Amino acid sequence: MTADPDALAELPAVRAAAAEWLELECEEVLGIAWSAHLTATGEQLPAAAFSVSYPPLDPAWSFDFHDSGEMTRRLPRLAALHTG
């Protein structure tokens, strides 16, 4: 987790995905760790070693993520990447 989620807008992978109108979620994002391990070690992660547990979402982040106005207010840099 990052203290400033909007700072993700500065990451090259996020910027590249936004330029192509791709969404970074689910398997694509989880695959980043899998690929990084393979690149670093030359070995696949054992299937049993790869699990994800998410902490409870902070109640302050309980809002409609499809509400473009709310996204722009909360995450202006990320929202700007997706408004072209």
N, C-alpha and C positions, 0 to 999 in steps of 0.2 A: 504494500500500500504506500502511496506517496502522500506527503503532507500537502502538496499542491497539485491536485490532479490536472489542473489546467496547464501545468508545466509540460505535460506529455505532448502538447502541441509543438514543442521544439524538437522532438525526436525525429530523426530522418525517416524511420519506418512509418511513423504516424503521418508525417507530412506526405510521404510517397503514397500511402494508402488513400489519404484524403484527395490527392490530386487525381487519382484514378476512381474516386467515388466508391472505394472499398470500405467495408466495415471490419474492424479488428475485434473479433469476438469469438467466443467459444473455442472450437478446435483449432482455428488459425492461431490464436494467441497462445493456447496451451502448447501448440507445436513448436513455438519459439524455444522453449526450454528443452524440449526433446532434441531439436536440431542443434542447439548450442552444445549440449552434452556430446552428441555425436561428433561435432566438429572438434571439440576440445579433446576428446578421448579416443575417437575412432571406434567407439563401442556404443551399441544401442542401450538405452535404459531398460532395465528389467521391467516388465509390465507391472509387477507387484510394487515396484518402487515409485511408481508415478500415480499419485493421488492428489486430489485438490480438496481442501476444505476452506470454506470462506467464512470469515468472521461475520457476525451480525452487522447489517448495514446500519450506520449511524442514522438515527431518526431524522436528522437534519437533511439527509439525502433521500428521504422518502417523498419523491415527487414524480410527475409524469416526464420521463426522459424523452418523450416524443413531442413535448411542448417546446417549440423552438424559442419562444420568448424567455421561458425559464432557463433553458440551456444557455442562451446568450447572456443572461444575467449572472448565472453561476459559473459558467466556463467560457468566458468570452473568446479566448484564443482558440480553443478547440472548435467552438461554434463558427468562428470566422473561417476556419479551414473548410467547412462544409457549406458555406453560403456563397462560395465562388467569388 
